[in-house]
Amino acid sequence: MLERNVLRLAAGSAVVGLALAATAAGLAGPWDGGQRRAERARAVEPAGTGGAHHDRPAPAAPAPSAAAVLTPLTPPTAPPARIASLPLAPALDPLLRAPGLGSLRTASVVDVATGRRLYGHGAATPMTPASTIKIATAAAALSALGPDHRLATTVVAAPGNRTITLVGGGDPTLDGGRLKRLADDTAKALRTAQTTEVTLAYDTSLYEGPVRHRIGVNDNIAPVTPLMTDEARLDGSAWGPAPRAMDPAGRTAREFAKLLRTRGITLTGAPAESRTESLTESRTESPTGSGAGSGAGSRSPEQPKKQIAAAYSAPLAALVERTLTFSDNDLAEALARATARATGHPASFDGAGRAVRAELRKLGVPLDGARFADGSGLDRRNRVSARLLTGLLTRAADPAHPTLRPVLTGLPVGGFSGTLRSRYADGSPAAGLIRAKTGTLTGVNALAGTAVTADGRLLAFAFLAGDTPSPSRAQRALDALATALTSPYATTRPAPHTAG
């Protein structure tokens, strides 16, 4: 069914583009003619320059980029014809009562172009959102930092260049390739300074509070530290659950030490953890130059240090897309802490939660009863409403908020990519027409995203269930709800009666 699904993705993407072109000024921001700018940047980036990896190695062919099935879109000269049909309530009410969703479920559906609520059931009720909270984490990070921001892992040298420190900048996507290039630049800078024997330290002071998530040791998330490589994965995977290193920062520092030795630098002793008081601002700054020594920040008068090398992440837009497409817990926590740093909050679980809430308040979305206990959604104490999630999705399509566009472009595509790759498959009529963030905890299942209607409109939806008997039954019920939005038997006319 791949050929049919590709055609549906093309058709769905086309109507998404047409709907938003008419209402969101051609989707200013990361969209360029139907392709994500982050994807285009990676396509033209020279080989070996690092950046985020978006696909887990698998025998199946990777999901196609929008550019593979679309040509640049031209806005229509006339709106698509309306399809006379039933309102949403008669179509959704029975599906929302499906036993697979348990006894506690809420829903919100909004017309993206107008912002009108078309359907609601307990839409303002705070619920445990699971990973759909990543929509809020991503929106807050983009609002606070902007889509072009990069996270920096740096190396600083003490006076005399006898001690150097590897400083974690909160980039869990740092990989072996970029660590090698960081070692190249560091060795070059040391040789330029006529120093080939140093002591290596490493600094994780960017973050505060507990290193472990409150769920404890778990394959779904590494220890939350600002210094790690490949998200501390031990099995070579790129996403999904995996065994993790117990000490990601020490592991990275030891690997960096090996790389320096192979480049002719003699190290005295093993790498030791140390706090670097200066240059903290540079650890999350976008690059301002190239080569060793670029991007230096303030210096502490007590112990002046200078930055001699830096490795930068992909732009925040790409990090947000990866977070949402693959439900990346490690990256979500990093984005939450980057938001905290940018807004003057402590870079801890609690501080990040306060920062996310404050940033969302600026966006004008309803926060009644909301609680942000982490950035990933693994904490069951999180609470958001379906109305909050659809509010964020409509903000992301609003021409007044172009920096939020990666919240939409990062959503998995039903039947094609990320956590929705195996859903809406086998000829599902909604394949390619649903883009949504999934959420799964024991007894909790959620789905929030966008759907293209049969009459060519774009809807934002959020369905949250908090007492589900099994994940498979709940996912089928959620998929049926989202699919109903694409049916010719549903319309974008507001229902006469909506609950909640």
C-alpha positions as CSV (number, residue, x, y, z in Angstrom):
1,M,0.0,0.0,0.0
2,L,3.0,2.3,-0.1
3,E,2.1,3.8,-3.5
4,R,-1.4,4.6,-2.3
5,N,-0.1,6.1,0.9
6,V,2.4,8.3,-0.9
7,L,-0.4,9.6,-3.1
8,R,-2.5,10.3,0.0
9,L,0.5,12.1,1.6
10,A,0.9,14.2,-1.5
11,A,-2.8,15.0,-1.5
12,G,-3.0,15.7,2.2
13,S,0.1,17.8,2.2
14,A,-1.2,19.8,-0.8
15,V,-4.5,20.6,1.0
16,V,-2.6,21.5,4.1
17,G,-0.5,23.8,2.1
18,L,-3.5,25.3,0.3
19,A,-5.4,25.8,3.5
20,L,-2.6,27.4,5.3
21,A,-1.4,29.4,2.3
22,A,-4.8,31.2,2.3
23,T,-4.8,31.8,6.1
24,A,-1.2,31.9,7.2
25,A,0.6,33.9,4.5
26,G,2.0,30.8,2.8
27,L,3.3,29.5,6.1
28,A,6.2,31.8,6.7
29,G,8.9,30.1,8.7
30,P,10.4,26.7,8.2
31,W,8.2,25.8,5.2
32,D,9.6,26.5,1.7
33,G,7.4,25.2,-1.1
34,G,6.2,22.3,0.9
35,Q,9.5,21.3,2.4
36,R,10.8,21.9,5.9
37,R,13.7,24.3,5.9
38,A,15.5,22.1,8.4
39,E,15.3,19.2,5.9
40,R,16.5,21.4,3.1
41,A,19.5,22.7,5.2
42,R,20.5,19.1,6.0
43,A,20.2,18.1,2.3
44,V,22.7,20.8,1.2
45,E,24.9,20.6,4.2
46,P,28.4,19.3,3.4
47,A,29.1,15.7,4.5
48,G,30.4,15.2,8.0
49,T,29.2,18.5,9.4
50,G,27.2,16.9,12.2
51,G,23.6,17.8,13.1
52,A,20.7,15.7,14.3
53,H,19.9,12.2,13.1
54,H,16.2,11.7,12.6
55,D,15.9,8.0,11.6
56,R,16.6,4.8,13.5
57,P,18.3,2.2,11.3
58,A,15.7,-0.1,10.0
59,P,15.2,-2.4,7.0
60,A,12.2,-0.4,5.9
61,A,12.6,2.6,3.6
62,P,12.6,5.9,5.4
63,A,9.5,8.0,5.3
64,P,9.7,10.5,2.4
65,S,10.4,14.1,2.9
66,A,7.6,16.4,1.7
67,A,9.9,17.5,-1.2
68,A,9.8,14.0,-2.7
69,V,6.1,14.1,-3.4
70,L,5.4,17.8,-3.7
71,T,6.2,20.7,-6.0
72,P,5.9,24.3,-4.7
73,L,2.3,25.1,-4.1
74,T,0.3,27.9,-5.7
75,P,-2.6,29.4,-3.7
76,P,-6.0,28.5,-5.2
77,T,-7.9,31.1,-7.2
78,A,-11.1,30.0,-5.4
79,P,-11.8,28.1,-2.2
80,P,-12.6,24.4,-2.4
81,A,-16.3,23.4,-2.7
82,R,-18.0,22.6,0.6
83,I,-19.3,19.1,1.1
84,A,-22.7,19.0,2.6
85,S,-22.5,16.6,5.6
86,L,-23.2,16.1,9.2
87,P,-21.6,18.2,12.0
88,L,-18.8,16.7,14.1
89,A,-20.7,15.8,17.2
90,P,-22.7,12.9,15.7
91,A,-19.6,11.5,14.2
92,L,-17.3,11.8,17.2
93,D,-19.6,11.2,20.2
94,P,-19.9,7.5,19.6
95,L,-16.2,7.1,18.9
96,L,-15.3,8.9,22.1
97,R,-17.4,6.4,24.0
98,A,-15.3,3.5,22.7
99,P,-14.5,1.1,25.6
100,G,-10.8,1.2,24.6
101,L,-10.7,4.8,25.9
102,G,-11.9,3.9,29.3
103,S,-14.1,6.1,31.5
104,L,-12.0,9.3,31.5
105,R,-11.6,11.0,28.2
106,T,-11.6,14.5,26.8
107,A,-11.5,16.1,23.4
108,S,-11.1,19.4,21.6
109,V,-11.3,20.1,17.8
110,V,-10.6,23.6,16.4
111,D,-10.7,25.1,12.9
112,V,-7.2,26.3,12.4
113,A,-8.1,29.0,9.9
114,T,-10.7,30.7,12.1
115,G,-9.8,29.5,15.6
116,R,-13.4,28.4,16.2
117,R,-14.0,25.4,18.4
118,L,-15.9,22.8,16.4
119,Y,-16.2,20.1,19.1
120,G,-15.4,19.7,22.8
121,H,-15.9,17.2,25.5
122,G,-14.4,18.1,28.8
123,A,-12.0,20.2,26.8
124,A,-10.9,22.4,29.7
125,T,-10.3,19.4,32.1
126,P,-6.6,19.0,33.1
127,M,-5.4,15.5,32.1
128,T,-2.2,13.6,32.3
129,P,-0.9,14.2,28.7
130,A,2.0,11.7,28.5
131,S,4.2,12.7,25.5
132,T,1.7,15.2,24.0
133,I,3.1,17.6,26.5
134,K,6.1,17.8,24.2
135,I,4.0,20.1,22.0
136,A,4.0,22.6,25.0
137,T,7.7,22.0,25.6
138,A,8.6,22.7,21.9
139,A,6.4,25.8,21.7
140,A,7.9,27.3,24.8
141,A,11.4,26.7,23.6
142,L,10.8,28.2,20.2
143,S,9.1,31.2,21.7
144,A,11.9,31.8,24.2
145,L,14.9,31.1,21.9
146,G,13.8,31.2,18.3
147,P,14.1,28.6,15.6
148,D,17.7,29.4,14.7
149,H,19.2,29.0,18.2
150,R,21.9,26.3,18.6
151,L,23.2,24.5,21.7
152,A,27.0,24.6,22.2
153,T,29.4,22.2,23.7
154,T,32.6,24.1,24.4
155,V,36.2,23.7,25.5
156,V,37.7,26.4,27.6
157,A,41.4,26.9,28.8
158,A,42.7,28.3,32.0
159,P,45.6,30.8,32.0
160,G,48.7,29.1,30.6
161,N,46.6,26.5,28.8
162,R,47.7,23.8,31.2
163,T,44.1,22.9,32.2
164,I,41.2,22.6,29.7
165,T,37.6,22.0,30.5
166,L,35.0,20.3,28.4
167,V,31.8,22.2,29.1
168,G,28.4,20.7,28.6
169,G,25.9,23.0,26.9
170,G,22.8,20.9,27.1
171,D,23.1,19.2,23.7
172,P,22.1,15.5,23.9
173,T,22.4,15.2,20.1
174,L,26.2,15.6,20.3
175,D,27.6,12.6,18.4
176,G,30.9,11.0,17.8
177,G,31.5,12.9,14.6
178,R,31.1,16.3,16.2
179,L,33.1,15.2,19.3
180,K,36.0,14.3,16.9
181,R,35.9,17.7,15.2
182,L,35.8,19.3,18.7
183,A,39.0,17.4,19.5
184,D,40.5,18.5,16.2
185,D,39.9,22.1,17.0
186,T,41.0,21.8,20.6
187,A,44.3,20.1,19.6
188,K,44.9,22.7,16.9
189,A,44.3,25.6,19.4
190,L,46.7,24.0,22.0
191,R,49.4,23.5,19.4
192,T,49.0,27.1,18.3
193,A,49.5,28.1,22.0
194,Q,52.6,25.9,22.0
195,T,51.0,23.5,24.6
196,T,50.8,19.8,24.1
197,E,50.4,18.6,27.7
198,V,47.2,19.4,29.6
199,T,44.9,18.3,32.4
200,L,41.3,17.7,31.2
201,A,38.3,18.5,33.3
202,Y,34.6,18.4,32.5
203,D,31.8,20.7,33.6
204,T,28.1,19.8,34.0
205,S,27.1,22.8,36.1
206,L,24.7,24.2,33.5
207,Y,21.9,22.1,35.0
208,E,20.7,22.1,38.6
209,G,18.7,19.7,40.7
210,P,18.3,15.9,40.4
211,V,20.1,14.2,37.5
212,R,17.7,11.3,37.5
213,H,14.1,11.7,36.3
214,R,11.7,10.7,39.1
215,I,10.8,7.5,37.2
216,G,14.4,6.3,38.0
217,V,16.6,4.2,35.8
218,N,14.7,3.6,32.7
219,D,15.5,2.8,29.0
220,N,13.2,5.7,28.0
221,I,15.5,8.5,29.3
222,A,19.2,9.0,30.2
223,P,20.4,10.8,33.3
224,V,19.6,14.4,32.6
225,T,23.0,16.1,32.3
226,P,24.2,18.8,29.9
227,L,27.1,16.7,28.7
228,M,26.5,13.5,26.8
229,T,27.0,11.9,23.4
230,D,24.3,10.1,21.4
231,E,21.9,10.6,24.3
232,A,24.0,8.1,26.3
233,R,22.7,5.2,24.2
234,L,24.7,2.0,24.5
235,D,23.2,0.0,21.6
236,G,23.9,2.3,18.6
237,S,20.2,3.2,18.2
238,A,19.0,6.7,17.2
239,W,15.6,6.8,18.9
240,G,13.2,4.8,21.1
241,P,14.0,3.0,24.3
242,A,17.6,1.9,24.8
243,P,20.0,1.0,27.6
244,R,21.8,4.1,28.8
245,A,25.2,4.9,30.3
246,M,24.9,5.6,34.1
247,D,27.4,8.5,33.8
248,P,27.0,10.1,30.4
249,A,29.2,13.1,31.2
250,G,32.1,11.1,32.5
251,R,31.8,8.7,29.5
252,T,31.9,11.6,27.1
253,A,34.9,13.2,28.8
254,R,36.8,9.9,28.7
255,E,36.1,9.5,25.0
256,F,37.2,13.1,24.4
257,A,40.4,12.4,26.3
258,K,41.1,9.4,24.0
259,L,40.5,11.6,20.9
260,L,43.0,14.2,22.2
261,R,45.7,11.6,22.8
262,T,45.3,10.3,19.2
263,R,45.9,13.9,18.1
264,G,49.2,14.3,19.9
265,I,48.0,15.9,23.2
266,T,49.4,14.4,26.4
267,L,46.9,14.3,29.3
268,T,48.0,14.3,32.9
269,G,45.6,12.1,34.9
270,A,42.1,11.0,34.1
271,P,39.3,13.6,33.4
272,A,37.8,14.9,36.5
273,E,34.6,16.9,37.0
274,S,35.0,20.6,37.8
275,R,33.0,23.7,37.7
276,T,33.8,26.4,35.2
277,E,32.5,29.8,36.4
278,S,33.2,31.8,33.2
279,L,31.8,31.6,29.7
280,T,28.5,30.1,30.9
281,E,26.6,32.3,28.4
282,S,28.5,30.8,25.5
283,R,27.2,27.3,26.2
284,T,23.8,27.9,24.6
285,E,24.7,30.6,22.1
286,S,24.4,30.4,18.4
287,P,27.8,30.4,16.6
288,T,29.1,33.9,15.7
289,G,32.2,32.8,13.8
290,S,34.1,29.8,12.7
291,G,37.3,28.1,13.9
292,A,38.8,27.8,17.3
293,G,38.0,30.6,19.7
294,S,34.8,31.8,18.1
295,G,31.8,32.8,20.3
296,A,33.8,33.7,23.5
297,G,31.7,35.1,26.3
298,S,32.4,36.9,29.6
299,R,35.4,36.1,31.7
300,S,35.5,35.6,35.5
301,P,38.0,38.1,37.1
302,E,38.9,35.4,39.7
303,Q,39.9,32.8,37.1
304,P,39.8,34.1,33.6
305,K,39.3,31.4,31.0
306,K,39.0,31.5,27.2
307,Q,37.0,29.4,24.9
308,I,39.3,27.6,22.4
309,A,36.8,25.3,20.6
310,A,33.0,24.7,20.2
311,A,30.6,22.2,18.7
312,Y,27.1,23.4,17.8
313,S,23.9,21.5,17.5
314,A,21.5,21.7,14.6
315,P,19.2,24.7,14.8
316,L,16.4,24.6,17.4
317,A,13.8,24.2,14.6
318,A,15.4,20.9,13.7
319,L,15.7,19.8,17.3
320,V,12.0,20.5,17.9
321,E,11.1,18.5,14.8
322,R,13.2,15.6,16.0
323,T,11.7,15.8,19.5
324,L,8.1,15.6,18.1
325,T,8.7,13.2,15.3
326,F,10.4,10.5,17.4
327,S,9.0,11.5,20.8
328,D,12.6,12.1,22.0
329,N,12.5,12.3,25.8
330,D,16.2,13.3,26.3
331,L,15.9,16.2,23.8
332,A,12.6,17.3,25.3
333,E,14.2,17.7,28.7
334,A,17.1,19.6,27.1
335,L,14.7,22.0,25.4
336,A,12.8,22.6,28.6
337,R,16.1,23.5,30.4
338,A,17.2,25.7,27.5
339,T,13.9,27.6,27.9
340,A,14.7,27.9,31.7
341,R,18.1,29.3,31.0
342,A,16.8,31.7,28.4
343,T,14.2,33.1,30.8
344,G,16.2,33.3,34.0
345,H,14.9,30.2,35.7
346,P,16.9,27.4,37.3
347,A,17.8,24.7,34.7
348,S,16.1,22.0,36.8
349,F,12.9,20.0,36.5
350,D,11.0,22.5,38.6
351,G,12.6,25.6,37.1
352,A,12.0,24.3,33.6
353,G,8.4,23.7,34.4
354,R,8.0,27.3,35.6
355,A,9.7,28.6,32.5
356,V,7.5,26.6,30.1
357,R,4.4,27.8,31.9
358,A,5.5,31.5,31.8
359,E,6.4,31.3,28.1
360,L,3.0,29.7,27.2
361,R,1.3,32.4,29.2
362,K,2.8,34.9,26.8
363,L,1.3,33.0,23.9
364,G,-2.2,33.5,25.4
365,V,-3.2,29.9,25.6
366,P,-5.5,28.6,28.4
367,L,-3.4,27.4,31.3
368,D,-6.1,26.7,33.9
369,G,-5.1,23.6,35.9
370,A,-1.9,23.1,33.8
371,R,1.2,21.6,35.5
372,F,4.6,21.0,33.9
373,A,6.5,18.6,36.0
374,D,8.9,17.7,33.2
375,G,9.5,18.4,29.5
376,S,9.1,14.9,28.2
377,G,5.7,13.8,29.6
378,L,7.1,10.8,31.6
379,D,6.0,12.4,34.9
380,R,2.4,11.5,35.7
381,R,2.0,14.7,37.7
382,N,1.9,16.7,34.4
383,R,-1.5,18.2,33.6
384,V,-2.7,19.9,30.4
385,S,-6.1,20.2,28.9
386,A,-7.2,19.3,25.3
387,R,-8.1,22.9,24.9
388,L,-4.5,24.0,25.7
389,L,-3.1,21.6,23.1
390,T,-5.4,22.7,20.3
391,G,-4.6,26.3,21.3
392,L,-0.9,25.7,20.8
393,L,-1.4,24.0,17.5
394,T,-3.5,26.9,16.2
395,R,-0.9,29.3,17.4
396,A,1.7,27.4,15.5
397,A,-0.2,28.0,12.3
398,D,-0.9,31.7,13.0
399,P,1.0,34.2,10.8
400,A,1.6,36.2,14.0
401,H,3.7,33.4,15.4
402,P,6.0,32.2,12.5
403,T,8.7,31.0,15.0
404,L,6.3,28.3,16.2
405,R,5.9,26.6,12.8
406,P,8.2,23.7,13.6
407,V,5.6,22.5,16.1
408,L,3.5,21.6,13.0
409,T,6.3,20.5,10.7
410,G,7.7,18.2,13.4
411,L,4.5,16.2,13.9
412,P,4.7,12.6,12.8
413,V,2.7,11.9,9.6
414,G,0.2,9.1,9.8
415,G,1.4,6.0,8.0
416,F,4.7,7.5,7.1
417,S,7.0,8.8,9.8
418,G,8.1,8.7,13.4
419,T,5.8,7.3,16.1
420,L,2.9,7.2,13.5
421,R,4.7,5.3,10.9
422,S,3.0,2.0,11.7
423,R,-0.4,3.6,12.4
424,Y,-2.9,4.6,9.6
425,A,-1.2,1.9,7.4
426,D,-2.6,-0.8,5.2
427,G,-4.7,1.6,3.1
428,S,-6.1,3.7,5.9
429,P,-8.2,6.6,4.5
430,A,-6.4,8.9,6.9
431,A,-2.8,8.0,5.8
432,G,-1.0,11.2,5.0
433,L,-3.9,13.4,6.2
434,I,-3.1,13.1,10.0
435,R,-0.1,14.7,11.6
436,A,-0.1,14.1,15.3
437,K,1.9,13.7,18.5
438,T,1.3,10.5,20.4
439,G,1.2,10.0,24.1
440,T,1.5,6.7,26.0
441,L,1.9,5.8,29.6
442,T,0.4,2.8,31.4
443,G,-3.3,3.6,31.5
444,V,-2.8,6.9,29.6
445,N,-3.1,7.4,25.9
446,A,-3.4,10.6,23.9
447,L,-3.2,12.0,20.4
448,A,-2.9,15.7,19.4
449,G,-2.3,17.2,16.0
450,T,-3.9,18.2,12.8
451,A,-6.2,16.6,10.3
452,V,-7.2,17.6,6.7
453,T,-11.0,17.4,6.2
454,A,-12.7,16.2,3.1
455,D,-13.6,19.8,2.1
456,G,-10.0,20.9,2.4
457,R,-9.8,22.5,5.8
458,L,-7.2,22.1,8.5
459,L,-8.4,21.1,11.9
460,A,-6.4,21.0,15.2
461,F,-7.5,18.2,17.5
462,A,-6.6,16.7,20.9
463,F,-8.0,13.5,22.3
464,L,-6.8,12.5,25.9
465,A,-7.8,9.3,27.7
466,G,-6.7,8.7,31.3
467,D,-8.1,5.3,32.2
468,T,-7.4,3.0,29.3
469,P,-7.5,-0.8,29.5
470,S,-4.7,-1.4,27.0
471,P,-2.5,0.7,24.7
472,S,-3.4,-1.1,21.5
473,R,-7.2,-0.7,22.1
474,A,-6.7,2.9,23.0
475,Q,-4.6,3.7,20.0
476,R,-7.2,2.1,17.7
477,A,-9.9,4.2,19.3
478,L,-7.8,7.4,19.0
479,D,-7.0,6.7,15.4
480,A,-10.6,6.2,14.6
481,L,-11.4,9.6,16.1
482,A,-8.7,11.3,14.1
483,T,-9.8,9.4,10.9
484,A,-13.4,10.6,11.4
485,L,-12.2,14.2,11.0
486,T,-11.0,13.4,7.4
487,S,-14.3,11.7,6.4
488,P,-16.8,13.3,4.0
489,Y,-19.4,12.6,6.7
490,A,-17.8,15.2,9.0
491,T,-17.9,18.9,8.4
492,T,-16.1,22.0,9.7
493,R,-19.5,23.6,10.7
494,P,-19.7,24.1,14.5
495,A,-21.9,21.5,16.2
496,P,-24.9,23.1,17.9
497,H,-24.1,21.5,21.2
498,T,-20.6,20.8,22.6
499,A,-19.7,19.7,26.1
500,G,-16.9,21.1,28.2
